[in-house]
Amino acid sequence: MEQFFRQNLWALALVIAWTLFWKGWALWKAARANSKGWFIVLLVINTIGILEIIYIFAVSKGKRPKELVQS
């Protein structure tokens, strides 16, 4: 695997970009929803976007920040 990434740096760059996009979006949603537990889990565990996608599309559905709900 290491040799593959050495020969194909574009693939490594693509994986990094993919991971950063999903992690950033999931962390943002967890922070806005005040989900401290999810925020820590998403920050610490790296699953190449899989856990982040599950959080965004399954767990955080329907959760809205308290400020928006009370307005």
PDB file of N, H, CA, C and O in Angstrom:
ATOM      1  N   MET A   1       0.835  -1.181   0.000  1.00  0.00           N
ATOM      2  CA  MET A   1       0.000   0.000   0.000  1.00  0.00           C
ATOM      3  C   MET A   1       0.884   1.250   0.000  1.00  0.00           C
ATOM      4  O   MET A   1       0.621   2.199  -0.738  1.00  0.00           O
ATOM      5  N   GLU A   2       1.925   1.246   0.824  1.00  0.00           N
ATOM      6  H   GLU A   2       2.138   0.475   1.423  1.00  0.00           H
ATOM      7  CA  GLU A   2       2.819   2.404   0.896  1.00  0.00           C
ATOM      8  C   GLU A   2       3.466   2.681  -0.459  1.00  0.00           C
ATOM      9  O   GLU A   2       3.590   3.835  -0.869  1.00  0.00           O
ATOM     10  N   GLN A   3       3.872   1.633  -1.140  1.00  0.00           N
ATOM     11  H   GLN A   3       3.772   0.695  -0.807  1.00  0.00           H
ATOM     12  CA  GLN A   3       4.484   1.796  -2.457  1.00  0.00           C
ATOM     13  C   GLN A   3       3.478   2.369  -3.456  1.00  0.00           C
ATOM     14  O   GLN A   3       3.837   3.185  -4.305  1.00  0.00           O
ATOM     15  N   PHE A   4       2.230   1.942  -3.354  1.00  0.00           N
ATOM     16  H   PHE A   4       1.939   1.279  -2.664  1.00  0.00           H
ATOM     17  CA  PHE A   4       1.187   2.466  -4.232  1.00  0.00           C
ATOM     18  C   PHE A   4       1.059   3.971  -4.078  1.00  0.00           C
ATOM     19  O   PHE A   4       1.013   4.699  -5.069  1.00  0.00           O
ATOM     20  N   PHE A   5       1.001   4.445  -2.825  1.00  0.00           N
ATOM     21  H   PHE A   5       1.038   3.853  -2.019  1.00  0.00           H
ATOM     22  CA  PHE A   5       0.859   5.877  -2.594  1.00  0.00           C
ATOM     23  C   PHE A   5       2.101   6.655  -3.003  1.00  0.00           C
ATOM     24  O   PHE A   5       1.996   7.806  -3.428  1.00  0.00           O
ATOM     25  N   ARG A   6       3.256   6.052  -2.883  1.00  0.00           N
ATOM     26  H   ARG A   6       3.341   5.118  -2.538  1.00  0.00           H
ATOM     27  CA  ARG A   6       4.478   6.731  -3.348  1.00  0.00           C
ATOM     28  C   ARG A   6       4.448   6.930  -4.857  1.00  0.00           C
ATOM     29  O   ARG A   6       4.872   7.969  -5.363  1.00  0.00           O
ATOM     30  N   GLN A   7       3.958   5.952  -5.554  1.00  0.00           N
ATOM     31  H   GLN A   7       3.613   5.108  -5.142  1.00  0.00           H
ATOM     32  CA  GLN A   7       3.922   6.032  -7.016  1.00  0.00           C
ATOM     33  C   GLN A   7       2.722   6.839  -7.510  1.00  0.00           C
ATOM     34  O   GLN A   7       2.744   7.345  -8.632  1.00  0.00           O
ATOM     35  N   ASN A   8       1.709   6.963  -6.717  1.00  0.00           N
ATOM     36  H   ASN A   8       1.691   6.552  -5.805  1.00  0.00           H
ATOM     37  CA  ASN A   8       0.478   7.661  -7.105  1.00  0.00           C
ATOM     38  C   ASN A   8       0.115   8.711  -6.069  1.00  0.00           C
ATOM     39  O   ASN A   8      -0.858   8.549  -5.333  1.00  0.00           O
ATOM     40  N   LEU A   9       0.880   9.771  -6.007  1.00  0.00           N
ATOM     41  H   LEU A   9       1.671   9.902  -6.604  1.00  0.00           H
ATOM     42  CA  LEU A   9       0.629  10.817  -5.017  1.00  0.00           C
ATOM     43  C   LEU A   9      -0.735  11.466  -5.199  1.00  0.00           C
ATOM     44  O   LEU A   9      -1.305  11.978  -4.236  1.00  0.00           O
ATOM     45  N   TRP A  10      -1.262  11.455  -6.399  1.00  0.00           N
ATOM     46  H   TRP A  10      -0.799  11.039  -7.181  1.00  0.00           H
ATOM     47  CA  TRP A  10      -2.584  12.014  -6.646  1.00  0.00           C
ATOM     48  C   TRP A  10      -3.644  11.242  -5.869  1.00  0.00           C
ATOM     49  O   TRP A  10      -4.624  11.828  -5.407  1.00  0.00           O
ATOM     50  N   ALA A  11      -3.455   9.923  -5.720  1.00  0.00           N
ATOM     51  H   ALA A  11      -2.660   9.447  -6.095  1.00  0.00           H
ATOM     52  CA  ALA A  11      -4.424   9.113  -4.983  1.00  0.00           C
ATOM     53  C   ALA A  11      -4.397   9.483  -3.497  1.00  0.00           C
ATOM     54  O   ALA A  11      -5.444   9.575  -2.855  1.00  0.00           O
ATOM     55  N   LEU A  12      -3.213   9.690  -2.966  1.00  0.00           N
ATOM     56  H   LEU A  12      -2.363   9.615  -3.487  1.00  0.00           H
ATOM     57  CA  LEU A  12      -3.090  10.106  -1.576  1.00  0.00           C
ATOM     58  C   LEU A  12      -3.725  11.480  -1.368  1.00  0.00           C
ATOM     59  O   LEU A  12      -4.429  11.698  -0.382  1.00  0.00           O
ATOM     60  N   ALA A  13      -3.480  12.395  -2.286  1.00  0.00           N
ATOM     61  H   ALA A  13      -2.908  12.218  -3.087  1.00  0.00           H
ATOM     62  CA  ALA A  13      -4.073  13.729  -2.198  1.00  0.00           C
ATOM     63  C   ALA A  13      -5.598  13.648  -2.274  1.00  0.00           C
ATOM     64  O   ALA A  13      -6.292  14.386  -1.573  1.00  0.00           O
ATOM     65  N   LEU A  14      -6.115  12.774  -3.102  1.00  0.00           N
ATOM     66  H   LEU A  14      -5.552  12.174  -3.671  1.00  0.00           H
ATOM     67  CA  LEU A  14      -7.559  12.594  -3.219  1.00  0.00           C
ATOM     68  C   LEU A  14      -8.160  12.045  -1.927  1.00  0.00           C
ATOM     69  O   LEU A  14      -9.212  12.512  -1.489  1.00  0.00           O
ATOM     70  N   VAL A  15      -7.506  11.063  -1.315  1.00  0.00           N
ATOM     71  H   VAL A  15      -6.652  10.683  -1.671  1.00  0.00           H
ATOM     72  CA  VAL A  15      -7.988  10.494  -0.052  1.00  0.00           C
ATOM     73  C   VAL A  15      -7.961  11.555   1.052  1.00  0.00           C
ATOM     74  O   VAL A  15      -8.896  11.647   1.847  1.00  0.00           O
ATOM     75  N   ILE A  16      -6.903  12.348   1.102  1.00  0.00           N
ATOM     76  H   ILE A  16      -6.143  12.274   0.456  1.00  0.00           H
ATOM     77  CA  ILE A  16      -6.807  13.403   2.112  1.00  0.00           C
ATOM     78  C   ILE A  16      -7.903  14.445   1.909  1.00  0.00           C
ATOM     79  O   ILE A  16      -8.547  14.860   2.873  1.00  0.00           O
ATOM     80  N   ALA A  17      -8.120  14.870   0.674  1.00  0.00           N
ATOM     81  H   ALA A  17      -7.597  14.533  -0.109  1.00  0.00           H
ATOM     82  CA  ALA A  17      -9.167  15.858   0.397  1.00  0.00           C
ATOM     83  C   ALA A  17     -10.548  15.307   0.759  1.00  0.00           C
ATOM     84  O   ALA A  17     -11.359  16.006   1.366  1.00  0.00           O
ATOM     85  N   TRP A  18     -10.808  14.063   0.388  1.00  0.00           N
ATOM     86  H   TRP A  18     -10.149  13.495  -0.105  1.00  0.00           H
ATOM     87  CA  TRP A  18     -12.079  13.399   0.702  1.00  0.00           C
ATOM     88  C   TRP A  18     -12.311  13.390   2.214  1.00  0.00           C
ATOM     89  O   TRP A  18     -13.385  13.764   2.687  1.00  0.00           O
ATOM     90  N   THR A  19     -11.302  12.964   2.963  1.00  0.00           N
ATOM     91  H   THR A  19     -10.429  12.660   2.579  1.00  0.00           H
ATOM     92  CA  THR A  19     -11.410  12.864   4.415  1.00  0.00           C
ATOM     93  C   THR A  19     -11.612  14.228   5.059  1.00  0.00           C
ATOM     94  O   THR A  19     -12.467  14.375   5.932  1.00  0.00           O
ATOM     95  N   LEU A  20     -10.845  15.223   4.645  1.00  0.00           N
ATOM     96  H   LEU A  20     -10.151  15.103   3.935  1.00  0.00           H
ATOM     97  CA  LEU A  20     -10.963  16.558   5.232  1.00  0.00           C
ATOM     98  C   LEU A  20     -12.340  17.176   4.973  1.00  0.00           C
ATOM     99  O   LEU A  20     -12.906  17.828   5.851  1.00  0.00           O
ATOM    100  N   PHE A  21     -12.868  16.973   3.780  1.00  0.00           N
ATOM    101  H   PHE A  21     -12.408  16.443   3.067  1.00  0.00           H
ATOM    102  CA  PHE A  21     -14.195  17.508   3.459  1.00  0.00           C
ATOM    103  C   PHE A  21     -15.251  16.939   4.399  1.00  0.00           C
ATOM    104  O   PHE A  21     -15.982  17.689   5.045  1.00  0.00           O
ATOM    105  N   TRP A  22     -15.331  15.604   4.475  1.00  0.00           N
ATOM    106  H   TRP A  22     -14.737  14.994   3.951  1.00  0.00           H
ATOM    107  CA  TRP A  22     -16.366  14.969   5.281  1.00  0.00           C
ATOM    108  C   TRP A  22     -16.159  15.225   6.767  1.00  0.00           C
ATOM    109  O   TRP A  22     -17.127  15.467   7.488  1.00  0.00           O
ATOM    110  N   LYS A  23     -14.916  15.177   7.240  1.00  0.00           N
ATOM    111  H   LYS A  23     -14.129  14.981   6.654  1.00  0.00           H
ATOM    112  CA  LYS A  23     -14.634  15.424   8.650  1.00  0.00           C
ATOM    113  C   LYS A  23     -15.007  16.855   9.025  1.00  0.00           C
ATOM    114  O   LYS A  23     -15.604  17.084  10.076  1.00  0.00           O
ATOM    115  N   GLY A  24     -14.661  17.812   8.179  1.00  0.00           N
ATOM    116  H   GLY A  24     -14.175  17.627   7.325  1.00  0.00           H
ATOM    117  CA  GLY A  24     -14.996  19.205   8.447  1.00  0.00           C
ATOM    118  C   GLY A  24     -16.492  19.429   8.517  1.00  0.00           C
ATOM    119  O   GLY A  24     -16.980  20.105   9.423  1.00  0.00           O
ATOM    120  N   TRP A  25     -17.220  18.870   7.573  1.00  0.00           N
ATOM    121  H   TRP A  25     -16.823  18.321   6.837  1.00  0.00           H
ATOM    122  CA  TRP A  25     -18.676  19.035   7.550  1.00  0.00           C
ATOM    123  C   TRP A  25     -19.323  18.383   8.778  1.00  0.00           C
ATOM    124  O   TRP A  25     -20.192  18.978   9.416  1.00  0.00           O
ATOM    125  N   ALA A  26     -18.891  17.156   9.105  1.00  0.00           N
ATOM    126  H   ALA A  26     -18.185  16.673   8.588  1.00  0.00           H
ATOM    127  CA  ALA A  26     -19.466  16.453  10.253  1.00  0.00           C
ATOM    128  C   ALA A  26     -19.138  17.168  11.561  1.00  0.00           C
ATOM    129  O   ALA A  26     -20.000  17.283  12.432  1.00  0.00           O
ATOM    130  N   LEU A  27     -17.905  17.648  11.710  1.00  0.00           N
ATOM    131  H   LEU A  27     -17.205  17.555  11.002  1.00  0.00           H
ATOM    132  CA  LEU A  27     -17.539  18.377  12.920  1.00  0.00           C
ATOM    133  C   LEU A  27     -18.345  19.666  13.041  1.00  0.00           C
ATOM    134  O   LEU A  27     -18.776  20.032  14.134  1.00  0.00           O
ATOM    135  N   TRP A  28     -18.546  20.342  11.937  1.00  0.00           N
ATOM    136  H   TRP A  28     -18.196  20.045  11.049  1.00  0.00           H
ATOM    137  CA  TRP A  28     -19.341  21.570  11.947  1.00  0.00           C
ATOM    138  C   TRP A  28     -20.778  21.286  12.388  1.00  0.00           C
ATOM    139  O   TRP A  28     -21.337  22.009  13.213  1.00  0.00           O
ATOM    140  N   LYS A  29     -21.374  20.219  11.825  1.00  0.00           N
ATOM    141  H   LYS A  29     -20.921  19.631  11.155  1.00  0.00           H
ATOM    142  CA  LYS A  29     -22.747  19.874  12.195  1.00  0.00           C
ATOM    143  C   LYS A  29     -22.844  19.455  13.656  1.00  0.00           C
ATOM    144  O   LYS A  29     -23.802  19.817  14.340  1.00  0.00           O
ATOM    145  N   ALA A  30     -21.865  18.698  14.143  1.00  0.00           N
ATOM    146  H   ALA A  30     -21.087  18.404  13.587  1.00  0.00           H
ATOM    147  CA  ALA A  30     -21.882  18.264  15.540  1.00  0.00           C
ATOM    148  C   ALA A  30     -21.725  19.458  16.474  1.00  0.00           C
ATOM    149  O   ALA A  30     -22.376  19.517  17.517  1.00  0.00           O
ATOM    150  N   ALA A  31     -20.878  20.396  16.115  1.00  0.00           N
ATOM    151  H   ALA A  31     -20.349  20.348  15.268  1.00  0.00           H
ATOM    152  CA  ALA A  31     -20.682  21.587  16.944  1.00  0.00           C
ATOM    153  C   ALA A  31     -21.952  22.437  16.971  1.00  0.00           C
ATOM    154  O   ALA A  31     -22.350  22.922  18.030  1.00  0.00           O
ATOM    155  N   ARG A  32     -22.582  22.617  15.827  1.00  0.00           N
ATOM    156  H   ARG A  32     -22.259  22.223  14.967  1.00  0.00           H
ATOM    157  CA  ARG A  32     -23.811  23.413  15.755  1.00  0.00           C
ATOM    158  C   ARG A  32     -24.948  22.760  16.525  1.00  0.00           C
ATOM    159  O   ARG A  32     -25.806  23.455  17.070  1.00  0.00           O
ATOM    160  N   ALA A  33     -24.963  21.416  16.576  1.00  0.00           N
ATOM    161  H   ALA A  33     -24.266  20.852  16.134  1.00  0.00           H
ATOM    162  CA  ALA A  33     -26.018  20.697  17.290  1.00  0.00           C
ATOM    163  C   ALA A  33     -25.671  20.506  18.765  1.00  0.00           C
ATOM    164  O   ALA A  33     -26.438  19.896  19.510  1.00  0.00           O
ATOM    165  N   ASN A  34     -24.526  21.024  19.184  1.00  0.00           N
ATOM    166  H   ASN A  34     -23.903  21.520  18.578  1.00  0.00           H
ATOM    167  CA  ASN A  34     -24.061  20.907  20.571  1.00  0.00           C
ATOM    168  C   ASN A  34     -23.934  19.446  20.990  1.00  0.00           C
ATOM    169  O   ASN A  34     -24.257  19.089  22.123  1.00  0.00           O
ATOM    170  N   SER A  35     -23.462  18.599  20.070  1.00  0.00           N
ATOM    171  H   SER A  35     -23.200  18.888  19.149  1.00  0.00           H
ATOM    172  CA  SER A  35     -23.254  17.176  20.339  1.00  0.00           C
ATOM    173  C   SER A  35     -21.783  16.957  20.692  1.00  0.00           C
ATOM    174  O   SER A  35     -20.976  16.590  19.839  1.00  0.00           O
ATOM    175  N   LYS A  36     -21.451  17.187  21.960  1.00  0.00           N
ATOM    176  H   LYS A  36     -22.106  17.486  22.653  1.00  0.00           H
ATOM    177  CA  LYS A  36     -20.058  17.111  22.386  1.00  0.00           C
ATOM    178  C   LYS A  36     -19.477  15.711  22.224  1.00  0.00           C
ATOM    179  O   LYS A  36     -18.325  15.562  21.815  1.00  0.00           O
ATOM    180  N   GLY A  37     -20.250  14.703  22.535  1.00  0.00           N
ATOM    181  H   GLY A  37     -21.185  14.824  22.866  1.00  0.00           H
ATOM    182  CA  GLY A  37     -19.777  13.324  22.401  1.00  0.00           C
ATOM    183  C   GLY A  37     -19.450  12.977  20.963  1.00  0.00           C
ATOM    184  O   GLY A  37     -18.384  12.434  20.674  1.00  0.00           O
ATOM    185  N   TRP A  38     -20.370  13.294  20.060  1.00  0.00           N
ATOM    186  H   TRP A  38     -21.236  13.736  20.295  1.00  0.00           H
ATOM    187  CA  TRP A  38     -20.137  13.033  18.646  1.00  0.00           C
ATOM    188  C   TRP A  38     -18.956  13.842  18.129  1.00  0.00           C
ATOM    189  O   TRP A  38     -18.163  13.344  17.330  1.00  0.00           O
ATOM    190  N   PHE A  39     -18.836  15.076  18.576  1.00  0.00           N
ATOM    191  H   PHE A  39     -19.480  15.481  19.226  1.00  0.00           H
ATOM    192  CA  PHE A  39     -17.729  15.919  18.130  1.00  0.00           C
ATOM    193  C   PHE A  39     -16.391  15.271  18.485  1.00  0.00           C
ATOM    194  O   PHE A  39     -15.490  15.208  17.648  1.00  0.00           O
ATOM    195  N   ILE A  40     -16.262  14.793  19.713  1.00  0.00           N
ATOM    196  H   ILE A  40     -16.994  14.845  20.392  1.00  0.00           H
ATOM    197  CA  ILE A  40     -15.011  14.161  20.142  1.00  0.00           C
ATOM    198  C   ILE A  40     -14.741  12.882  19.368  1.00  0.00           C
ATOM    199  O   ILE A  40     -13.613  12.641  18.940  1.00  0.00           O
ATOM    200  N   VAL A  41     -15.766  12.062  19.187  1.00  0.00           N
ATOM    201  H   VAL A  41     -16.682  12.258  19.535  1.00  0.00           H
ATOM    202  CA  VAL A  41     -15.597  10.810  18.440  1.00  0.00           C
ATOM    203  C   VAL A  41     -15.176  11.097  17.002  1.00  0.00           C
ATOM    204  O   VAL A  41     -14.255  10.463  16.487  1.00  0.00           O
ATOM    205  N   LEU A  42     -15.838  12.035  16.361  1.00  0.00           N
ATOM    206  H   LEU A  42     -16.586  12.550  16.779  1.00  0.00           H
ATOM    207  CA  LEU A  42     -15.513  12.369  14.976  1.00  0.00           C
ATOM    208  C   LEU A  42     -14.123  12.977  14.851  1.00  0.00           C
ATOM    209  O   LEU A  42     -13.439  12.769  13.849  1.00  0.00           O
ATOM    210  N   LEU A  43     -13.708  13.717  15.852  1.00  0.00           N
ATOM    211  H   LEU A  43     -14.264  13.887  16.667  1.00  0.00           H
ATOM    212  CA  LEU A  43     -12.397  14.349  15.829  1.00  0.00           C
ATOM    213  C   LEU A  43     -11.277  13.328  16.007  1.00  0.00           C
ATOM    214  O   LEU A  43     -10.236  13.437  15.360  1.00  0.00           O
ATOM    215  N   VAL A  44     -11.477  12.345  16.870  1.00  0.00           N
ATOM    216  H   VAL A  44     -12.323  12.257  17.396  1.00  0.00           H
ATOM    217  CA  VAL A  44     -10.420  11.399  17.229  1.00  0.00           C
ATOM    218  C   VAL A  44     -10.334  10.218  16.266  1.00  0.00           C
ATOM    219  O   VAL A  44      -9.238   9.802  15.892  1.00  0.00           O
ATOM    220  N   ILE A  45     -11.469   9.684  15.869  1.00  0.00           N
ATOM    221  H   ILE A  45     -12.359  10.022  16.173  1.00  0.00           H
ATOM    222  CA  ILE A  45     -11.479   8.470  15.044  1.00  0.00           C
ATOM    223  C   ILE A  45     -11.431   8.843  13.563  1.00  0.00           C
ATOM    224  O   ILE A  45     -12.213   9.670  13.093  1.00  0.00           O
ATOM    225  N   ASN A  46     -10.508   8.223  12.842  1.00  0.00           N
ATOM    226  H   ASN A  46      -9.873   7.551  13.224  1.00  0.00           H
ATOM    227  CA  ASN A  46     -10.387   8.482  11.409  1.00  0.00           C
ATOM    228  C   ASN A  46     -10.853   7.250  10.634  1.00  0.00           C
ATOM    229  O   ASN A  46     -10.214   6.199  10.690  1.00  0.00           O
ATOM    230  N   THR A  47     -11.961   7.381   9.916  1.00  0.00           N
ATOM    231  H   THR A  47     -12.480   8.235   9.871  1.00  0.00           H
ATOM    232  CA  THR A  47     -12.508   6.266   9.137  1.00  0.00           C
ATOM    233  C   THR A  47     -12.590   6.601   7.650  1.00  0.00           C
ATOM    234  O   THR A  47     -13.382   6.004   6.921  1.00  0.00           O
ATOM    235  N   ILE A  48     -11.791   7.536   7.208  1.00  0.00           N
ATOM    236  H   ILE A  48     -11.148   8.021   7.801  1.00  0.00           H
ATOM    237  CA  ILE A  48     -11.765   7.994   5.814  1.00  0.00           C
ATOM    238  C   ILE A  48     -13.152   8.452   5.366  1.00  0.00           C
ATOM    239  O   ILE A  48     -13.554   8.225   4.225  1.00  0.00           O
ATOM    240  N   GLY A  49     -13.865   9.088   6.265  1.00  0.00           N
ATOM    241  H   GLY A  49     -13.538   9.272   7.192  1.00  0.00           H
ATOM    242  CA  GLY A  49     -15.146   9.686   5.922  1.00  0.00           C
ATOM    243  C   GLY A  49     -16.366   8.833   6.172  1.00  0.00           C
ATOM    244  O   GLY A  49     -17.483   9.342   6.084  1.00  0.00           O
ATOM    245  N   ILE A  50     -16.207   7.560   6.479  1.00  0.00           N
ATOM    246  H   ILE A  50     -15.300   7.147   6.551  1.00  0.00           H
ATOM    247  CA  ILE A  50     -17.366   6.677   6.622  1.00  0.00           C
ATOM    248  C   ILE A  50     -18.210   7.060   7.834  1.00  0.00           C
ATOM    249  O   ILE A  50     -19.422   7.237   7.710  1.00  0.00           O
ATOM    250  N   LEU A  51     -17.584   7.191   9.001  1.00  0.00           N
ATOM    251  H   LEU A  51     -16.599   7.048   9.101  1.00  0.00           H
ATOM    252  CA  LEU A  51     -18.320   7.574  10.205  1.00  0.00           C
ATOM    253  C   LEU A  51     -18.915   8.971  10.052  1.00  0.00           C
ATOM    254  O   LEU A  51     -20.023   9.231  10.519  1.00  0.00           O
ATOM    255  N   GLU A  52     -18.188   9.856   9.406  1.00  0.00           N
ATOM    256  H   GLU A  52     -17.288   9.645   9.027  1.00  0.00           H
ATOM    257  CA  GLU A  52     -18.668  11.218   9.210  1.00  0.00           C
ATOM    258  C   GLU A  52     -19.920  11.246   8.329  1.00  0.00           C
ATOM    259  O   GLU A  52     -20.868  11.977   8.615  1.00  0.00           O
ATOM    260  N   ILE A  53     -19.920  10.460   7.272  1.00  0.00           N
ATOM    261  H   ILE A  53     -19.150   9.866   7.039  1.00  0.00           H
ATOM    262  CA  ILE A  53     -21.078  10.393   6.376  1.00  0.00           C
ATOM    263  C   ILE A  53     -22.285   9.821   7.115  1.00  0.00           C
ATOM    264  O   ILE A  53     -23.405  10.305   6.952  1.00  0.00           O
ATOM    265  N   ILE A  54     -22.054   8.783   7.933  1.00  0.00           N
ATOM    266  H   ILE A  54     -21.144   8.389   8.065  1.00  0.00           H
ATOM    267  CA  ILE A  54     -23.151   8.207   8.721  1.00  0.00           C
ATOM    268  C   ILE A  54     -23.721   9.252   9.663  1.00  0.00           C
ATOM    269  O   ILE A  54     -24.939   9.372   9.795  1.00  0.00           O
ATOM    270  N   TYR A  55     -22.845  10.011  10.324  1.00  0.00           N
ATOM    271  H   TYR A  55     -21.855   9.913  10.217  1.00  0.00           H
ATOM    272  CA  TYR A  55     -23.329  11.045  11.237  1.00  0.00           C
ATOM    273  C   TYR A  55     -24.145  12.099  10.494  1.00  0.00           C
ATOM    274  O   TYR A  55     -25.233  12.469  10.936  1.00  0.00           O
ATOM    275  N   ILE A  56     -23.623  12.583   9.367  1.00  0.00           N
ATOM    276  H   ILE A  56     -22.740  12.282   9.008  1.00  0.00           H
ATOM    277  CA  ILE A  56     -24.293  13.661   8.633  1.00  0.00           C
ATOM    278  C   ILE A  56     -25.670  13.231   8.138  1.00  0.00           C
ATOM    279  O   ILE A  56     -26.644  13.964   8.309  1.00  0.00           O
ATOM    280  N   PHE A  57     -25.760  12.063   7.531  1.00  0.00           N
ATOM    281  H   PHE A  57     -24.968  11.468   7.392  1.00  0.00           H
ATOM    282  CA  PHE A  57     -26.997  11.675   6.863  1.00  0.00           C
ATOM    283  C   PHE A  57     -27.940  10.817   7.706  1.00  0.00           C
ATOM    284  O   PHE A  57     -29.105  10.664   7.340  1.00  0.00           O
ATOM    285  N   ALA A  58     -27.473  10.250   8.828  1.00  0.00           N
ATOM    286  H   ALA A  58     -26.527  10.374   9.126  1.00  0.00           H
ATOM    287  CA  ALA A  58     -28.356   9.413   9.632  1.00  0.00           C
ATOM    288  C   ALA A  58     -28.570   9.963  11.032  1.00  0.00           C
ATOM    289  O   ALA A  58     -29.711  10.097  11.472  1.00  0.00           O
ATOM    290  N   VAL A  59     -27.517  10.276  11.723  1.00  0.00           N
ATOM    291  H   VAL A  59     -26.590  10.168  11.365  1.00  0.00           H
ATOM    292  CA  VAL A  59     -27.628  10.668  13.128  1.00  0.00           C
ATOM    293  C   VAL A  59     -28.118  12.100  13.282  1.00  0.00           C
ATOM    294  O   VAL A  59     -29.001  12.369  14.096  1.00  0.00           O
ATOM    295  N   SER A  60     -27.558  13.015  12.515  1.00  0.00           N
ATOM    296  H   SER A  60     -26.841  12.797  11.853  1.00  0.00           H
ATOM    297  CA  SER A  60     -27.895  14.430  12.721  1.00  0.00           C
ATOM    298  C   SER A  60     -29.175  14.855  12.017  1.00  0.00           C
ATOM    299  O   SER A  60     -29.567  16.016  12.134  1.00  0.00           O
ATOM    300  N   LYS A  61     -29.826  13.985  11.310  1.00  0.00           N
ATOM    301  H   LYS A  61     -29.508  13.042  11.215  1.00  0.00           H
ATOM    302  CA  LYS A  61     -31.089  14.329  10.652  1.00  0.00           C
ATOM    303  C   LYS A  61     -32.109  14.754  11.684  1.00  0.00           C
ATOM    304  O   LYS A  61     -32.349  14.048  12.664  1.00  0.00           O
ATOM    305  N   GLY A  62     -32.693  15.885  11.468  1.00  0.00           N
ATOM    306  H   GLY A  62     -32.498  16.459  10.672  1.00  0.00           H
ATOM    307  CA  GLY A  62     -33.724  16.360  12.355  1.00  0.00           C
ATOM    308  C   GLY A  62     -33.238  17.125  13.558  1.00  0.00           C
ATOM    309  O   GLY A  62     -34.029  17.795  14.222  1.00  0.00           O
ATOM    310  N   LYS A  63     -31.943  17.043  13.859  1.00  0.00           N
ATOM    311  H   LYS A  63     -31.301  16.499  13.319  1.00  0.00           H
ATOM    312  CA  LYS A  63     -31.404  17.819  14.982  1.00  0.00           C
ATOM    313  C   LYS A  63     -31.110  19.220  14.507  1.00  0.00           C
ATOM    314  O   LYS A  63     -30.442  19.418  13.493  1.00  0.00           O
ATOM    315  N   ARG A  64     -31.613  20.194  15.247  1.00  0.00           N
ATOM    316  H   ARG A  64     -32.156  20.033  16.071  1.00  0.00           H
ATOM    317  CA  ARG A  64     -31.370  21.588  14.900  1.00  0.00           C
ATOM    318  C   ARG A  64     -30.790  22.298  16.114  1.00  0.00           C
ATOM    319  O   ARG A  64     -31.115  21.952  17.250  1.00  0.00           O
ATOM    320  N   PRO A  65     -29.947  23.271  15.887  1.00  0.00           N
ATOM    321  CA  PRO A  65     -29.414  24.022  17.025  1.00  0.00           C
ATOM    322  C   PRO A  65     -30.545  24.648  17.836  1.00  0.00           C
ATOM    323  O   PRO A  65     -31.576  25.036  17.287  1.00  0.00           O
ATOM    324  N   LYS A  66     -30.338  24.741  19.153  1.00  0.00           N
ATOM    325  H   LYS A  66     -29.501  24.426  19.599  1.00  0.00           H
ATOM    326  CA  LYS A  66     -31.368  25.262  20.054  1.00  0.00           C
ATOM    327  C   LYS A  66     -31.789  26.674  19.698  1.00  0.00           C
ATOM    328  O   LYS A  66     -32.957  27.032  19.847  1.00  0.00           O
ATOM    329  N   GLU A  67     -30.839  27.486  19.225  1.00  0.00           N
ATOM    330  H   GLU A  67     -29.890  27.195  19.104  1.00  0.00           H
ATOM    331  CA  GLU A  67     -31.174  28.865  18.886  1.00  0.00           C
ATOM    332  C   GLU A  67     -32.209  28.927  17.751  1.00  0.00           C
ATOM    333  O   GLU A  67     -33.107  29.769  17.770  1.00  0.00           O
ATOM    334  N   LEU A  68     -32.076  28.044  16.780  1.00  0.00           N
ATOM    335  H   LEU A  68     -31.347  27.361  16.764  1.00  0.00           H
ATOM    336  CA  LEU A  68     -32.994  28.054  15.645  1.00  0.00           C
ATOM    337  C   LEU A  68     -34.357  27.493  16.028  1.00  0.00           C
ATOM    338  O   LEU A  68     -35.378  27.950  15.514  1.00  0.00           O
ATOM    339  N   VAL A  69     -34.388  26.514  16.917  1.00  0.00           N
ATOM    340  H   VAL A  69     -33.559  26.142  17.334  1.00  0.00           H
ATOM    341  CA  VAL A  69     -35.645  25.898  17.316  1.00  0.00           C
ATOM    342  C   VAL A  69     -36.494  26.869  18.133  1.00  0.00           C
ATOM    343  O   VAL A  69     -37.713  26.909  17.969  1.00  0.00           O
ATOM    344  N   GLN A  70     -35.869  27.644  19.005  1.00  0.00           N
ATOM    345  H   GLN A  70     -34.878  27.611  19.138  1.00  0.00           H
ATOM    346  CA  GLN A  70     -36.604  28.555  19.865  1.00  0.00           C
ATOM    347  C   GLN A  70     -37.035  29.822  19.173  1.00  0.00           C
ATOM    348  O   GLN A  70     -37.922  30.509  19.680  1.00  0.00           O
ATOM    349  N   SER A  71     -36.459  30.166  18.048  1.00  0.00           N
ATOM    350  H   SER A  71     -35.739  29.608  17.636  1.00  0.00           H
ATOM    351  CA  SER A  71     -36.798  31.420  17.333  1.00  0.00           C
ATOM    352  C   SER A  71     -38.134  31.328  16.663  1.00  0.00           C
ATOM    353  O   SER A  71     -38.570  32.285  16.023  1.00  0.00           O
TER     354      SER A  71
END
